[in-house]
Every structure is written in structure tokens, then in C-alpha cells.
Amino acid sequence: MKAAKGMPGWLAGVIGAVALIAAWWLFAVTVFVPPEGTTFTPVPTPWTVLQTLVQDGLAPYWTVFQVTITEAAIGFVWGNALALLLASTVLLFPRIETVVTQVAVVSYCLPVVAVGGLAIVILGGAKRPGDPSSTAIFLAALAVFFTTVVGALLGFRAADKASLDVVRVYGGTRFTQLRKVRLIAALPSILNALQIAVPSAFLGAVLGEYMGAIDRGVGITLIKLQGDLDSARVWAVFLLCAVVALIGYGAFGLLSRLVTPWISGKTQS
């Protein structure tokens, strides 16, 4: 008998998006209707936001997002590289596992506002107008560190013990086990962690820009638009943030399917 197949992922995504847009529209025309005599609308309808995007064009938004995406990408690389390095070191030196785990937990529990305030004092912001903010890069790296450390450690531990014993019997070291067995076994978990880290890095970069010391970026643009009570463009930026995060998330999901086809069931029998 054939096993019952669940709903395709793309269909679930479409249904979820339609449900969110419908709820957004419903709240905009019922709960958040502006009082009589005022023109300010705290929650514009999706159609109003779409009209604003079409009227403005994507060019002015791209100049804003380009800086934030750059910050998120740099922080993503640094944060994940450090996380993978520490997770790999734990396998070579098991006694430091508790230390690495505690460092990851502490980094996850630190209040972002306090850390961002210290980072802006220590690291500063953008060196020149239009440059990425050092604080935003740091917070983007911090946002992905915990997820990748935990994902990598769980993946490394999922290695087949028999395969590890074979490497040991033939005189292989822990580094050989890591390179030939554990890394392959950990690929699905690492790629899943990296996939989750993409929107986290983008969010960390935006929060870093909220700390100031930058003249262009998503965070500072939202502050300016909120000060101008331009709710339509605030929501337009929010919508584009979701699109950027989803594109990055989907790209790593596709990469995971290509690199680890045995997990997604794509191998040929």
C-alpha cells in the first residue's frame, strides 16, 4: 500500500500567505479603521500598500535594502563560521563542550537592546555614508550563533557509531572521523540551521540599524517613516523585509535539497 501523501510544501505556503493577507485586510477594514476626521491609518489595507509600492517603484527601496542585506550577509558569514568552528572544536576536544554550550546559551539570552547599546559604543556605526554599520553586522552575527552551534552539535552527534569505529580501527584520528563521517552526517542539521539563520541575520541587522550611527538602511528608514506617520510605506518596508527573508530562507532550503537529496527522498531507487 502507498503511504498517504501530505500537502505539498508550496501549496501550504500559498495557503498560509493567502490566510495572512486575508487577516491583514480584515483587521485593516474593521479593527484599525481611522477615527472620523483623521487621515492617518495605522494599518493600511494590502491594496493600499501594493499601490504605494507600484507608485514608488523598487529602485528607492533597493538603495535602502542593499545596505541592510550587506550587513546581514557579512554577519551571517562571521557568525556561522565561528559557530561551526566551535562546534567542530568540541569534537576534537570534548572537555570544552560545556564551555561552548554555555557560551552559545549566554549569547542567545543576552538582551539585544543592551548588547546593541554596548556595540554602538565599542564598534560604532558606518565609517562613511552608505557603508554598512559595524553594530548591525555584529548583531546579525550574534543572532545566528546559537542556532548554528546547536544544529551543528546535534548533527555531529548523529554520526553512525559503526562508521566511527571503522575509522578508529584503521588508525584514524578524531579529525579524520570529523572529516570523513561526522561532517557528512551533520550536513542536514547544519543546512537546516543555516536556513533558519538567514531571516535571523536579517532581523539582527535591522535591529542594529535601529541603534543609529547609520544614514541609510532598513532600520533607520523605518524610524524616519514612523516619525512622518507614513504608515503605507512603513508596511511596504515590512512587506519587502518578509520577501527578502523568504527568498534567503527558500534559497537555503533548495540548497539543502540539492546537497542532501537522501533526506528529502529525492534519490532514485
N, C-alpha and C positions, 0 to 999 in steps of 0.2 A: 504493500500500500504506500502511496505517496504521502509524505507529510504535508499537512496544511501549510500553505504559504501565508505569511503575514503581509501587511500592507507595504508596498514599495516605499523606500525612504523618500524619494522625490515627491510622491503623492502625499505622504504625511506632511512634508514641508509645505506644500502648496495649500493643503487644508488648514494647517496652522497659521500660515500667513494671511489667508482669507479671513479666518476667525479673528485674528488680531486687528486687522483693518476694519472689520465689521464692528468690533467692540469699540475701537477708537472713534469711528463715525457716530456710533450710538451715544457714547458719552459726550461727544462734542455738541450734538444737537439736543441733548436733554439736560444732563447734569451741569455742564460747563457753558451754558448759554449766557452771554454777557448781559448784565443788567440794562434796563431801558435807559437811553440817554448816553450810553457809553459805546465806544467803538472797539475797545480793547477786548480781544478774545483770547483767554488763556490757553484754550485747546482748540485750534482751528481744525476744520474737517480735513480728511485726507485729500479731497479735491482742491481745497484752498492751498495746501502745501504743494501739491503737484503743479498747480498753476504758477506758484511762486518760483518753483524750480525751472519750469519751462520759460518763464519770463526772464529770469536772471541768466539762464544758461549755466553749464557746468564749469566754464572757464574760471569765474571768480572763486568758486568753491574749491577747484583743484589747487589754486595757489595757496589756499589755506591748508588743505589736507596733505599737500606734498610735504610740508614741514613735519606734521604730526606722524605721517607714515614713515618718514625717515627716522624720526626719534624712536618709534615703536620697533622698526626693523633692527636698528643698532642695539637697542635694549634687549630685544628678543635674542639676538645672536650672543651677546655677552652673558645674559642671564642663563640661557640654556647651556652654553659652553661650560660655564662654571658649575652648573648643576650636574651635568654629565661627567665632568672631571672628578667632582667629589664623590659621586655615586660609584664611579669606576675605582677610585682610590679605596673605597670601603671594601671592595672585593679583594684588593691586594693586601690591605692591612685591616682585617676585620675588627680589630680592637677599637678603631676610631668610629665605628658605626654609630654608637650612641652620641658622640660629639656632633657628627654630621647631621644626624636626625634632629637633635636639639636645635642646631643652628637653623635648619630648614623650618622647624616649627616656630621658632622665635621670629624669623623673617616674615612668616605668614601672619603672626599675631600682632606685629608692630602696627600702631595706629598710623595710617597713611598721612594724616594731616601733620602729626608731629615729625615723622620722618621727612616729609616734604619740606617742612619749615627748616629743619636742620640742613637738608641737602641744598636748599637755596642759599643758605649762609656759607656752606663749605664749598659747594661746587659752582654756585652761581647759575646764571641762565644762559642765554645765547651770547656768544662772543661778539657777533656782529649782527646787524639787522638781517633777518631772513635765515640765520643759521639755526640749527637745532639747539634745543635747550639741554644743558648737561643734567639738570634736575629731572626733566622729563625722561631722558634716557635712563637715568638711574632708577626711577620709579617703574619704568617699563621692565627693566631687568629684574627688579625686586618682585614684580607681580608674577613673573613666570618661574621664579627659582623653586619655590616649594613644590609646585605641581610636577615639574620635571624631575626633581630629586626623588620624590615618592614613586613616580611612574617608572623611573629607571631602576630603582632598587627592587621594586616588585617584579619587573621584567627580568632582571639578572637572577633573581631567586627562582624564577620559573624554569630555569635550565634543567634538562634531563640529567638526573644523577648518574645514570649508567654511562652517558656520554662523557660526563666529567671524570668518572672513574677510568674510562678508557684512556683519556688524555693523561691522567695521573700515572697509570700503569706504564705507559710508554715514555715516562720521564718528563712529561710536560709540567711547566710551572703554572702558578695561578694566573700569570699574564697570558700564557698560552690558552688556558681554559677560558679566560675572558675574551680573547680574540677569536677563538675557533668555535666556542659553544655558547657562552653566555650572551655575547653580543647579538648573535642570530636569534636566540630565544627571546631576547629583550626587545627586539625591533618593534613588534606590535605595540607593546606598552609604551615604548619611547615615542613612537609616532603618534599614538593617541594623546600622550601628554603634550607633545609639541602642537598638536591640533587644538587642544584646549588653551594652550598658552598664547595662541595668535590673538584672540579677542582680549585676553588679559593684558598682553603687552600694549595693545592699542589704548585700552582703558587707562593703564598706568601712565602712558604718555600724555593723554588728555588731562589727567589729574595733575601731572607735573606742570603742565602749562597753566593750570589754574593758580599755581603758586606765584605766577608773574615772571618777571625778568625775561620776557619774550615779546616780540612785537607782532608775530604772525603765527597762527596755529589754530587748531580747533578750539582748544580751551579758552584762549584769550578772545577769540571771535565770539564764543558763546557768552562770555562776560559782557562784551560790548553790545551784543544783540539783546541780552536780557536787560541791560541798562536802558536801551532805547525802546523797550517793551515791544520789540518786533517779534511777536510770537510765531508768525508764519515762518520766518527764516530760522528761528530757533529750532522749530520742529523739522524744518528742512535739513538742518545740520545734523540733528539727531537721526533722521532717517538715513542720511548718507553715511553716518557712523555705523549704523547697523549693516548697511550694504557692504562697506569696506570690511567689517569684521566677518561677515558671512562669506565674502569672497576668499579671504585668507583661510577661514575655517574649512571651506569646501576644497580649496587647493590642497591643503594638507590631508584631507580625507581621501582625495583622489590619489595623492602620492602614497598614502598608506595602502590603498588597494593595489597599486602597481608594484610596490616593493614587497608586500606580504600577501600575495594572492591566496595562499593557503588558508588564511584567516577568514577572508570574505567568501571562500568557497568557489573561487574562480579557476582553480586548477582543473585540468582536463583529466578525466578518468581513463 
